[in-house]
């Protein structure tokens, strides 16, 4: 288990979704990431550039036929950051679940349909 470490860089939902998608594969094509995350070319490029500048992502631009494509993958640093962030999120959630009083939810006591106060 990775040491829990909340990571502000990958926490925003778009980056977290991108890093989670990359964590599930060796390499991912730009077009796949764009479709999977429903991002524009410019938005995805910006997120990849931010993660690459931090050393979390590596990109390649291989030539496929006559086209240059872009693909990305997590670096070992990026994978460690993602694993630590997930561990920190689990720790936060587990702490909240343990702290809940019996028979209550975050919204209040659990009741069944026919009970009145």
Secondary structure, DSSP 8 states (H G I E B T S, - for coil): -------HHHHSHHHHHHHHHHHTSS-EEHHHHHHHHT--HHHHHHHHHHHHHTTSEEEE--EETTEE--EEEE-HHHHHHHHHHHHHHHHHHHHHHHHS-TTEETTEE---TT---
